[in-house]
C-alpha cells in the first residue's frame, strides 16, 4: 500500500523533458532516415490525386466538367485542395518537411564520412577464426617482406602497415590493415543530395515560372501578353511584367487521321505552320511546330497540346449590320471530334444574340428525325448545329464570363414554327434567317485551330541533372561492397613466419571465402611457403591452413 503512494520520481519514472529537450527530440525524429523515407512515400501518395482528378493549373475546362458531372462530390474535393494538389497547403507541408528531413540527414552523415576518410583502417581482431573467412600458412620469408607483399597484393584498398620490433630493433611481427568500398557511402550521399537538388529544382520551376494556354485559329495571331491567355498560372515569385514580348501567327494547320483499318480515326500527324517574331521590330521567322517538339522563343517554350475546328461564323443583326465575323473554336468532346461551342454577339440590335451548339466534322444521319453524329474526326462532311437565343448576355454587369459558357438567365430561346426550340443546321456556305427579323447567321467556311501551351521554367535542367547524378550515386551504393581485410605476420622461434589472413564484409556477400583463398594463394606465390605447409595445405588438414566460419 505504501508503494502506491510513492511519487513518480520515487518509483524511478523518467523525468519530463524540458522544452529545449523536446525540440531536440523532435528534430532527431524529423531528421532520421526512417522519417525521410516515410515522407518520401507520403509525398508519392499525396501526388496520386493530382493524376486522377483534373487540375486547375493544367485544364480548367476539365475541372468545370468534373463539377457538372459530380455536383455533390466536387465541392468537397475542392475544399480539400484536390483540384490544385501540387500547390495545396498539405502537399507543400509534406514537400518542405521532406526537404528539411533530407538535409538534416545528409549534413551529419557528410561529417561522419569525412572523418571516416581521414581515419586509419581499424585494428585487426585478435582471433581470426571467428571471422566469416580466414586462412593461414607458414613461410620462410621475413616479416617485412610478407607485409610488403601483402600491401601490394591488396591493390587499391586503403592500407595501413603496423610493425612490432624486438629489443634489437628487428621486425618480429606486424599487420597490414586494409579497407575498401568508401565509394559506397559516397554514392549513398550523392543519391540523397540529388533528391534535395531535384526537390529544390522543382520548387524553383514552380515559384519562378509560368504556364498558360491559348487557342489560335488559322489565319489568327497571338501576342505573349496576359490578356491573350485563355488560362494562365504563375509561380509566387514570377512577375507578369517579365513575360517575353514575342508574337506569332498560325498560317496553316495540318491534321491527319487514319482513314481505313481497325485504327480508323486514330490521329497520325499534327503540324502547325506560321511565323514568330521574337521581339517587336524583329523580322518574323517561319516555324514548324509538332507534338513533343516545342518552339523555343526568348526563354519560353511553346508546345502544341491540342487542336480542333473553328467554323467561321458571320452574324447580321436586325438592322442589317454585320456584327460578328470571326472563327469560333469548338472544343472536341470525343474521339470523333464532336465539338461544343458558343457564339456571343453583344453588338447585335435590337437585342443581343447568343448561340450554343455543336460541330460535327463528318456528320452522318442515324434516322430521319434523329440528330446526326460524327463518324470520323476528319472534316469530310462538316455540319454546324446551333440553338439561338436573344436578350441580355450579361456582359454589361462587369463580371467575367467564360467564352465557352452561355449565361441563359436573361436570354429567350428562339422558337420554330412548330413551337419547338429553333434548331439551326448549317453546312459551309449556308445561312439562316432568324425569326422576328432578328438577323441572320451564316457558316462562312471551316478552319482549324491549335491549342498552344506557353511556359517558362527557370532551372528546368536542375531536376534532370539531379536525377542523372542521383542514378549514378544509386548505382555506386548498390554495386560497391565495402570490405575490411587484415594480413598478420609473426616470426616464430623456429625461424618461420606465420601468415594469417582474414576478411570481413560490411554488407552481406557470398564471395568472401573465395577472396581470402585467392589472397592467400597470391601471397604464397610471392613469399613462398614451407614444404610441410604445402603438403598439408593441399590436403586441407593442417591447422595452420584452415578457414574459420561463424
C-alpha positions in Angstrom: 0.0 0.0 0.0 2.9 2.3 0.8 4.3 1.8 -2.7 1.1 3.1 -4.3 1.5 6.4 -2.6 5.1 6.9 -3.8 5.6 9.6 -6.4 6.8 9.1 -10.0 10.3 10.1 -9.0 10.4 7.6 -6.2 9.2 4.8 -8.5 12.0 5.5 -10.9 10.0 7.1 -13.7 11.8 9.2 -16.3 11.6 12.9 -15.7 9.6 15.1 -18.0 11.5 16.6 -20.9 12.1 20.3 -20.9 11.1 22.5 -23.8 14.5 22.5 -25.3 14.9 18.8 -24.9 11.5 18.2 -26.5 12.6 20.3 -29.5 15.9 18.3 -29.7 13.9 15.1 -29.6 11.5 16.3 -32.3 14.4 17.4 -34.5 16.1 14.0 -34.2 12.9 12.3 -35.2 12.4 14.5 -38.2 15.9 14.2 -39.4 16.1 10.4 -39.1 16.3 8.4 -42.3 13.2 6.5 -41.3 11.2 9.7 -41.3 12.7 10.8 -44.6 11.7 7.5 -46.2 8.2 7.8 -44.7 7.8 11.4 -46.0 9.0 10.4 -49.5 6.4 7.6 -49.6 3.8 10.1 -48.2 4.7 12.6 -51.0 4.3 9.9 -53.6 0.9 9.0 -52.2 -0.1 12.7 -52.0 0.7 13.1 -55.7 -1.8 10.4 -56.7 -4.9 12.6 -56.6 -3.2 15.0 -59.0 -3.1 12.3 -61.6 -6.7 11.2 -61.0 -8.6 14.4 -60.5 -8.2 17.2 -63.2 -6.1 20.1 -62.0 -7.0 23.8 -62.5 -3.5 24.7 -63.5 -3.5 22.1 -66.3 -7.0 22.0 -67.7 -9.6 24.3 -66.0 -12.3 23.2 -68.5 -11.9 19.6 -67.3 -12.4 20.8 -63.7 -15.6 22.6 -64.7 -16.8 19.5 -66.5 -16.0 17.5 -63.3 -18.1 19.9 -61.3 -21.0 19.3 -63.7 -20.7 15.5 -63.5 -20.2 15.4 -59.8 -22.1 18.3 -58.2 -22.0 16.8 -54.7 -18.5 15.4 -54.6 -16.7 18.2 -56.4 -17.2 20.9 -53.7 -15.9 18.6 -51.1 -12.8 17.8 -53.1 -12.3 21.4 -53.8 -12.2 22.2 -50.1 -9.6 19.5 -49.7 -7.5 21.1 -52.5 -7.9 18.1 -54.8 -8.1 20.4 -57.9 -4.8 22.1 -57.1 -2.9 19.3 -55.4 0.6 20.5 -56.1 0.0 24.0 -54.7 -2.2 22.9 -51.8 -1.1 23.6 -48.2 -0.9 19.9 -47.2 1.2 18.9 -50.2 3.5 21.9 -49.7 3.9 20.9 -46.0 5.0 17.4 -46.9 7.3 18.8 -49.5 9.0 21.2 -47.1 9.2 18.6 -44.3 10.9 16.1 -46.7 13.5 18.7 -47.7 14.3 19.6 -44.1 14.4 15.9 -43.2 16.8 15.0 -46.0 19.1 18.0 -45.3 19.1 17.1 -41.6 20.0 13.5 -42.5 22.7 14.4 -45.0 24.7 17.1 -43.2 25.7 14.9 -40.2 26.5 12.0 -42.5 28.8 14.2 -44.5 30.7 14.9 -41.4 30.8 11.2 -40.4 32.0 10.3 -43.9 34.7 13.0 -43.9 36.0 11.6 -40.6 36.0 8.1 -41.9 38.1 9.2 -44.9 40.7 10.6 -42.6 40.6 7.7 -40.2 43.1 4.8 -40.4 41.7 1.3 -41.2 40.7 -0.5 -38.0 42.9 -2.8 -36.0 42.8 -6.5 -36.7 40.7 -8.6 -34.3 42.6 -11.0 -32.0 41.1 -14.2 -33.2 40.8 -14.5 -37.0 39.0 -17.8 -36.8 35.9 -16.2 -35.5 35.5 -14.1 -38.7 33.5 -15.3 -41.7 36.6 -16.2 -43.7 40.2 -16.7 -42.7 43.3 -18.6 -43.8 46.9 -19.1 -42.7 50.1 -20.6 -43.9 53.8 -20.7 -42.9 56.7 -19.3 -44.9 60.5 -18.8 -44.5 60.3 -15.2 -45.7 60.9 -12.5 -43.1 58.0 -10.4 -41.7 58.9 -7.2 -43.5 58.8 -9.0 -46.9 55.5 -10.6 -46.1 53.9 -7.3 -45.1 55.3 -5.5 -48.2 54.0 -8.3 -50.5 50.6 -8.2 -48.6 50.3 -4.5 -49.2 51.0 -5.0 -52.9 48.5 -7.9 -53.2 45.7 -5.8 -51.6 45.7 -3.5 -54.6 43.8 -0.1 -54.5 42.4 -0.5 -51.0 43.3 2.0 -48.3 46.1 0.3 -46.3 48.0 0.9 -43.0 51.0 -1.2 -42.1 51.9 -1.6 -38.4 55.1 -3.5 -37.2 56.5 -4.8 -33.9 60.2 -4.9 -33.1 62.3 -6.7 -30.5 64.9 -5.1 -28.3 67.5 -5.2 -31.1 65.2 -3.4 -33.5 64.4 -6.3 -35.7 60.8 -6.6 -37.0 59.3 -9.7 -35.4 55.6 -9.1 -36.2 53.1 -6.8 -37.7 49.9 -6.5 -39.7 48.5 -4.8 -42.8 45.1 -3.3 -42.3 43.1 -2.6 -45.5 39.7 -1.3 -46.2 37.9 -0.6 -49.5 34.4 0.4 -50.6 34.5 4.0 -49.5 32.7 5.0 -52.7 29.6 3.1 -51.4 28.8 5.7 -48.8 29.8 8.5 -51.3 27.2 7.1 -53.7 24.6 7.0 -50.9 25.3 10.6 -50.1 25.2 11.7 -53.7 21.9 10.0 -54.2 20.3 11.7 -51.2 21.8 15.1 -52.1 20.4 14.6 -55.6 17.0 14.1 -54.1 17.3 17.5 -52.4 18.5 19.0 -55.7 15.5 17.6 -57.6 13.1 19.0 -54.9 14.8 22.4 -55.0 14.7 22.4 -58.8 11.1 21.5 -59.0 10.2 24.1 -56.4 12.2 26.8 -58.2 10.4 25.9 -61.5 7.0 26.3 -59.9 7.9 29.5 -58.0 9.8 31.3 -60.8 8.0 30.0 -63.8 4.6 30.4 -65.5 2.4 28.4 -67.8 -0.6 29.5 -69.9 -2.7 28.2 -72.8 -4.2 29.9 -75.8 -6.3 28.8 -78.7 -5.3 30.3 -82.1 -7.3 29.7 -85.3 -5.8 29.5 -88.7 -5.2 33.0 -90.0 -5.1 34.4 -86.5 -2.3 35.5 -84.3 -1.1 35.6 -80.7 0.9 38.1 -78.6 2.5 36.9 -75.4 0.6 39.2 -73.1 -1.5 38.4 -70.1 -4.8 39.3 -71.8 -4.1 36.8 -74.7 -4.1 33.7 -72.5 -7.2 31.6 -72.1 -5.7 30.1 -69.0 -2.7 31.3 -67.0 -0.9 30.2 -63.9 2.3 31.6 -62.5 4.6 31.0 -59.5 4.5 33.1 -56.5 7.8 34.8 -57.4 7.0 35.4 -61.0 6.3 38.9 -62.2 3.9 39.1 -65.2 5.8 42.1 -66.5 8.7 39.7 -67.3 6.7 37.9 -70.0 8.8 37.6 -73.1 7.4 40.1 -75.7 7.1 37.7 -78.7 4.2 37.2 -81.1 3.3 34.5 -83.5 0.8 33.7 -86.3 -0.9 30.5 -87.3 -1.0 30.4 -91.1 -1.9 26.7 -91.6 -2.6 23.7 -89.5 -2.2 20.2 -91.0 -4.0 17.3 -89.2 -4.1 13.8 -90.4 -6.1 10.8 -89.2 -6.1 7.1 -90.1 -8.8 6.6 -92.8 -9.0 2.8 -93.0 -8.5 -0.3 -91.0 -9.1 -1.2 -87.3 -7.5 2.1 -86.2 -9.7 4.2 -88.4 -9.9 7.7 -86.9 -6.7 7.5 -84.9 -4.5 10.6 -85.1 -1.4 10.4 -87.2 0.1 13.8 -87.5 -0.4 17.3 -86.2 1.7 20.2 -87.6 1.3 23.9 -87.2 2.9 26.3 -89.6 3.3 30.0 -89.2 5.8 32.8 -88.2 7.1 34.0 -84.9 8.6 37.4 -84.1 11.0 37.2 -81.2 10.8 40.9 -80.2 8.9 44.0 -81.5 10.8 45.3 -84.6 12.5 41.9 -85.4 11.9 40.2 -88.7 9.4 37.3 -88.5 10.8 33.9 -88.9 8.9 30.8 -90.0 8.3 27.9 -87.6 7.0 24.3 -87.9 5.6 23.1 -84.6 4.9 19.4 -83.9 3.7 17.5 -80.9 6.5 17.0 -78.4 8.8 19.3 -80.4 8.4 22.7 -78.7 9.3 26.0 -80.2 11.9 28.0 -78.2 11.4 31.7 -78.0 13.3 34.1 -75.7 13.5 31.7 -72.8 9.9 30.4 -73.2 8.7 27.1 -74.8 5.7 26.8 -77.0 4.1 23.4 -77.1 1.3 22.1 -79.4 -1.1 20.4 -76.9 -4.4 20.2 -78.9 -6.3 21.1 -82.0 -9.9 21.2 -83.3 -12.2 23.0 -85.6 -13.1 26.7 -85.7 -16.1 27.5 -88.0 -16.1 31.0 -89.4 -19.4 32.5 -88.5 -21.0 35.7 -89.7 -23.9 37.3 -87.9 -26.1 40.1 -89.2 -28.4 41.8 -86.7 -32.0 43.1 -87.3 -30.7 46.3 -88.7 -28.7 44.6 -91.4 -25.3 45.3 -89.9 -22.6 42.6 -89.8 -21.9 42.5 -86.0 -19.9 39.3 -85.9 -17.5 37.7 -88.4 -14.8 35.5 -86.9 -13.6 32.0 -86.5 -15.1 30.4 -83.3 -13.2 27.4 -81.7 -15.5 24.5 -80.9 -13.9 22.2 -78.3 -13.7 18.5 -79.1 -15.7 16.3 -76.7 -14.9 12.8 -78.0 -12.5 10.9 -80.3 -14.7 11.6 -83.4 -14.2 15.4 -82.6 -17.9 16.0 -81.9 -17.3 19.6 -80.6 -19.1 22.1 -78.5 -19.0 25.8 -78.7 -20.7 29.2 -78.0 -21.1 32.3 -80.1 -21.8 35.6 -78.2 -22.9 38.7 -80.2 -23.2 41.6 -77.7 -23.3 44.3 -80.5 -26.4 43.0 -82.1 -29.5 45.2 -82.1 -32.3 45.5 -81.1 -31.3 42.5 -78.9 -28.1 40.8 -78.1 -27.7 37.4 -79.7 -26.3 34.2 -78.4 -25.8 30.7 -80.0 -24.9 27.4 -78.4 -24.4 24.1 -80.2 -22.1 21.6 -81.7 -20.0 20.9 -84.7 -19.6 17.5 -86.5 -16.6 17.1 -88.8 -18.0 14.1 -90.6 -21.7 14.1 -90.0 -23.8 11.0 -90.7 -27.6 10.7 -90.1 -28.9 8.0 -87.9 -32.5 8.5 -88.8 -35.0 10.9 -90.3 -35.8 12.7 -87.0 -32.5 11.9 -85.2 -29.7 14.4 -84.7 -26.7 13.4 -86.8 -23.5 12.2 -85.3 -19.8 12.4 -86.3 -18.3 9.3 -87.7 -14.7 10.4 -88.2 -12.5 13.2 -86.8 -11.5 14.5 -90.3 -13.7 17.2 -91.8 -15.4 15.1 -94.7 -18.9 16.4 -94.2 -18.9 19.3 -91.7 -22.2 20.4 -90.1 -22.8 23.1 -87.6 -25.8 22.7 -85.3 -26.9 25.6 -83.1 -29.7 26.8 -80.8 -30.3 30.6 -80.9 -31.1 33.0 -78.1 -31.8 36.7 -77.8 -31.9 39.1 -74.9 -29.2 40.2 -72.4 -25.9 38.2 -72.5 -25.0 39.5 -69.0 -21.7 41.0 -70.3 -22.6 44.5 -69.2 -22.5 43.6 -65.5 -18.7 43.8 -65.3 -18.4 40.1 -64.2 -16.0 37.9 -66.1 -17.5 35.1 -68.2 -16.1 32.1 -69.9 -16.2 32.3 -73.7 -17.3 28.6 -73.7 -20.3 29.1 -71.4 -23.6 30.9 -72.4 -25.4 32.5 -69.5 -29.1 32.0 -70.3 -30.6 33.7 -67.2 -31.6 36.8 -69.2 -32.0 35.2 -72.6 -35.0 33.9 -74.5 -34.7 31.0 -76.9 -35.9 31.3 -80.5 -38.8 29.0 -81.3 -39.6 27.5 -84.6 -42.9 27.4 -86.4 -43.8 24.1 -84.8 -43.5 25.7 -81.3 -40.3 23.7 -80.6 -36.9 25.3 -80.0 -35.4 26.5 -83.2 -32.7 24.1 -84.3 -30.2 25.6 -86.9 -28.2 23.1 -89.1 -25.6 24.7 -91.4 -23.0 23.5 -93.8 -20.2 25.7 -95.2 -21.7 28.5 -97.2 -25.2 28.2 -95.8 -27.1 31.0 -94.0 -30.3 31.0 -91.9 -32.6 33.9 -91.2 -33.6 34.3 -87.5 -37.3 34.7 -86.6 -38.9 38.0 -85.9 -36.4 39.9 -88.1 -33.6 39.5 -85.5 -31.0 38.9 -88.2 -29.1 36.1 -90.0 -26.3 33.7 -89.2 -24.0 32.2 -91.8 -21.5 29.4 -91.7 -18.9 31.0 -94.0 -16.1 28.5 -94.0 -14.3 25.9 -91.9 -10.9 26.5 -90.4 -8.8 24.6 -87.8 -7.4 25.9 -84.5 -4.3 24.9 -82.5 -4.1 24.9 -78.7 -0.7 26.2 -77.6 0.8 26.0 -74.2 3.3 28.7 -73.3 5.6 28.1 -70.4 8.9 29.2 -68.9 10.5 27.1 -66.2 13.8 28.5 -64.9 16.2 25.8 -63.8 14.4 23.1 -65.8 17.7 21.3 -66.2 18.4 21.2 -62.5 16.0 18.3 -61.8 17.3 16.4 -64.8 20.9 16.7 -63.7 19.8 15.8 -60.2 18.1 12.6 -61.4 21.0 11.7 -63.6 23.6 12.2 -60.9 21.4 10.5 -58.3 21.1 7.5 -60.5 24.9 7.3 -60.7 25.1 7.6 -56.9 22.5 4.8 -56.5 24.5 2.5 -58.8 27.6 3.2 -56.7 25.8 2.5 -53.4 24.3 -0.8 -54.8 27.3 -2.2 -56.7 30.2 -1.3 -54.4 30.7 -3.7 -51.4 32.8 -2.4 -48.5 35.3 -4.9 -47.1 38.0 -5.0 -44.4 41.0 -7.2 -44.8 43.8 -8.0 -42.5 47.1 -9.8 -43.0 49.1 -10.6 -39.9 52.6 -11.9 -39.9 54.5 -13.2 -36.8 58.1 -14.6 -36.6 58.3 -17.9 -34.7 61.1 -19.2 -32.6 62.0 -21.8 -35.3 62.6 -19.1 -37.8 59.5 -19.5 -39.9 56.8 -16.8 -40.3 53.2 -17.5 -39.6 50.9 -15.5 -42.0 47.3 -15.1 -41.1 44.6 -13.6 -43.4 41.1 -12.6 -42.6 38.3 -10.5 -44.2 35.0 -9.1 -43.0 32.3 -7.7 -45.3 30.3 -4.8 -44.0 27.4 -5.9 -46.2 26.4 -9.5 -47.0 28.4 -11.1 -49.8 28.9 -14.7 -50.8 32.5 -14.4 -52.2 34.4 -13.5 -49.1 35.8 -17.0 -48.6 37.0 -17.2 -52.2 38.5 -13.8 -51.9 40.5 -14.8 -48.8 41.7 -18.0 -50.6 42.8 -16.0 -53.6 44.7 -13.5 -51.5 46.4 -16.4 -49.6 47.4 -18.0 -52.9 48.9 -14.8 -54.2 50.9 -14.3 -51.0 52.2 -17.9 -51.2 53.4 -17.3 -54.7 55.1 -14.0 -53.6 56.6 -15.1 -50.3 56.9 -18.9 -50.7 55.9 -21.4 -48.1 57.3 -24.3 -46.1 57.3 -27.8 -47.6 55.1 -29.1 -44.7 52.7 -26.2 -45.2 52.5 -27.0 -48.9 51.7 -30.7 -48.3 49.2 -30.2 -45.6 47.6 -27.2 -47.5 46.9 -29.4 -50.5 45.2 -32.0 -48.3 43.4 -29.2 -46.3 44.1 -30.9 -42.9 46.8 -28.7 -41.3 45.6 -26.4 -38.5 47.9 -23.7 -39.9 46.0 -23.6 -43.2 42.4 -23.5 -42.1 39.4 -21.3 -42.7 37.1 -20.5 -39.9 33.5 -19.5 -40.1 31.0 -18.2 -37.6 
